[in-house]
Amino acid sequence: MDATQVLQTVPLFRGLGRRDIDTLGKLAHERSFNAGDVIVSEGEGGIALYAIVGGEVEVLQKSGGSQQQLRTMGAGEVFGEIALMLDRPRTATVRATRPTECLALTSLSFREALDESPDMARQLLQNMAQRLAEAEDRSGLGKVGLA
């Protein structure tokens, strides 16, 4: 698996220069999961972002005493990006629904890469702001004057 090629397809990393993508590719670790494996658990500390290379996962969240499936995700999608920037508990559980390959990028190595490249930090900030704006638009919150 060529981590650099995989990371180039991740929308969060869109617009990064070749050198920055190469740096992140060298920091990423391959992880394999079997169907049914829990990759991250709601409420636990988050230490990594996962980019799905192949397979499928389901995103589950506790609601009213039971787990509700929020969505499924597949190749090219990422989860855990908040863990890269903030030391916050996971907001959902992610479980493999079939054999799944991921690239994991830990928050520690990611933050070190940001310290070395202000251009990468600037581009990622712009990408994350764009994702937040799109999420607000989907939820309707952007229409009530939140800025």
C-alpha positions as a printed NumPy array, in Angstrom:
array([[  0.   ,   0.   ,   0.   ],
       [  1.409,   3.384,  -0.982],
       [  0.437,   5.681,   1.899],
       [  1.246,   8.816,  -0.085],
       [ -1.152,   7.871,  -2.891],
       [ -3.898,   7.058,  -0.396],
       [ -3.488,  10.32 ,   1.518],
       [ -3.609,  12.35 ,  -1.718],
       [ -7.218,  11.192,  -2.16 ],
       [ -8.331,  12.27 ,   1.329],
       [-10.377,  15.502,   1.119],
       [ -8.955,  16.719,   4.442],
       [ -5.494,  16.805,   2.838],
       [ -6.609,  18.428,  -0.453],
       [ -4.303,  21.218,  -1.543],
       [ -1.256,  20.011,   0.377],
       [  2.026,  20.076,  -1.505],
       [  3.799,  16.897,  -2.544],
       [  6.426,  17.282,   0.18 ],
       [  3.786,  17.594,   2.917],
       [  1.848,  14.567,   1.629],
       [  5.112,  12.581,   1.498],
       [  5.83 ,  13.58 ,   5.101],
       [  2.386,  12.428,   6.263],
       [  2.731,   9.225,   4.231],
       [  5.942,   8.361,   6.061],
       [  4.217,   8.918,   9.406],
       [  1.15 ,   6.77 ,   8.632],
       [  0.87 ,   3.169,   9.802],
       [ -1.058,   0.379,   8.075],
       [ -3.764,  -1.245,  10.196],
       [ -5.97 ,  -4.23 ,   9.353],
       [ -9.3  ,  -5.06 ,  10.966],
       [-11.611,  -8.07 ,  10.699],
       [-15.378,  -7.804,  10.338],
       [-16.785,  -6.991,  13.774],
       [-13.592,  -5.411,  15.13 ],
       [-14.142,  -2.145,  17.005],
       [-11.6  ,   0.364,  15.689],
       [-12.447,   3.21 ,  18.07 ],
       [-14.942,   3.365,  20.943],
       [-17.206,   6.233,  21.902],
       [-15.949,   7.953,  25.044],
       [-12.338,   6.763,  24.854],
       [ -9.454,   9.097,  24.157],
       [ -8.706,   9.742,  20.521],
       [ -5.125,   9.532,  19.377],
       [ -5.334,   8.967,  15.624],
       [ -7.06 ,   9.699,  12.353],
       [ -7.897,   6.706,  10.159],
       [ -8.082,   6.799,   6.359],
       [ -9.999,   3.839,   4.955],
       [ -8.052,   2.164,   2.156],
       [-10.459,  -0.725,   1.579],
       [-13.399,  -2.35 ,   3.287],
       [-16.266,  -0.779,   5.173],
       [-17.027,   0.511,   8.66 ],
       [-20.149,   1.569,  10.469],
       [-20.339,   4.597,  12.738],
       [-22.417,   4.034,  15.886],
       [-23.474,   6.403,  18.636],
       [-25.267,   5.798,  21.936],
       [-28.732,   7.276,  22.119],
       [-31.363,   6.49 ,  24.709],
       [-29.575,   3.431,  26.039],
       [-28.942,   1.788,  22.666],
       [-26.49 ,   2.214,  19.816],
       [-27.777,   3.864,  16.667],
       [-26.028,   3.484,  13.324],
       [-25.26 ,   6.948,  11.978],
       [-23.687,   5.927,   8.68 ],
       [-21.349,   3.588,   6.865],
       [-18.033,   4.616,   5.379],
       [-15.743,   3.102,   2.768],
       [-12.531,   3.587,   0.836],
       [-11.296,   7.177,   0.648],
       [-13.172,   8.35 ,   3.729],
       [-11.613,   9.316,   7.058],
       [-12.692,   9.311,  10.675],
       [-11.096,  10.571,  13.844],
       [ -9.835,  13.86 ,  12.429],
       [-10.827,  15.721,  15.594],
       [ -8.318,  13.553,  17.473],
       [ -5.528,  15.089,  15.416],
       [ -6.114,  18.507,  16.896],
       [ -7.935,  18.09 ,  20.202],
       [ -7.526,  15.777,  23.172],
       [-11.232,  14.919,  23.404],
       [-13.08 ,  11.654,  23.889],
       [-14.369,   9.902,  20.767],
       [-17.899,  10.981,  19.857],
       [-18.817,   7.656,  18.234],
       [-17.833,   4.011,  17.937],
       [-16.479,   2.826,  14.588],
       [-16.66 ,  -0.893,  13.808],
       [-15.511,  -2.8  ,  10.721],
       [-18.422,  -4.472,   8.912],
       [-16.082,  -6.485,   6.68 ],
       [-12.295,  -6.887,   6.455],
       [-10.94 ,  -3.337,   6.395],
       [ -7.549,  -1.768,   5.712],
       [ -6.747,   1.677,   7.108],
       [ -3.874,   4.079,   7.4  ],
       [ -3.535,   5.495,  10.917],
       [ -1.918,   8.855,  11.543],
       [ -1.285,   9.592,  15.224],
       [ -1.905,  13.013,  16.683],
       [  1.626,  13.219,  18.103],
       [  3.365,  12.665,  14.773],
       [  0.805,  14.847,  12.97 ],
       [  1.399,  17.774,  15.341],
       [  5.148,  17.439,  14.902],
       [  4.671,  17.611,  11.108],
       [  2.56 ,  20.771,  11.507],
       [  5.305,  22.372,  13.593],
       [  7.717,  21.768,  10.708],
       [  5.419,  23.119,   7.974],
       [  3.361,  26.279,   8.524],
       [  2.076,  25.943,   4.935],
       [  0.609,  22.53 ,   5.79 ],
       [ -0.984,  23.952,   8.938],
       [ -2.533,  26.833,   6.985],
       [ -3.972,  24.558,   4.274],
       [ -5.382,  22.081,   6.802],
       [ -6.978,  24.911,   8.77 ],
       [ -8.667,  26.086,   5.582],
       [ -9.827,  22.531,   4.75 ],
       [-11.215,  21.968,   8.249],
       [-13.025,  25.317,   8.183],
       [-14.568,  24.347,   4.841],
       [-15.739,  21.003,   6.257],
       [-17.265,  22.809,   9.256],
       [-19.077,  25.273,   6.986],
       [-20.45 ,  22.392,   4.888],
       [-21.633,  20.589,   8.034],
       [-23.39 ,  23.759,   9.206],
       [-25.062,  24.099,   5.817],
       [-26.29 ,  20.493,   5.966],
       [-27.651,  20.944,   9.488],
       [-29.293,  24.291,   8.802],
       [-27.324,  25.977,  11.598],
       [-25.604,  28.323,   9.158],
       [-28.97 ,  29.858,   8.359],
       [-29.616,  31.065,  11.899],
       [-26.679,  33.409,  12.07 ],
       [-24.008,  31.291,  13.728],
       [-20.563,  32.406,  12.653]])
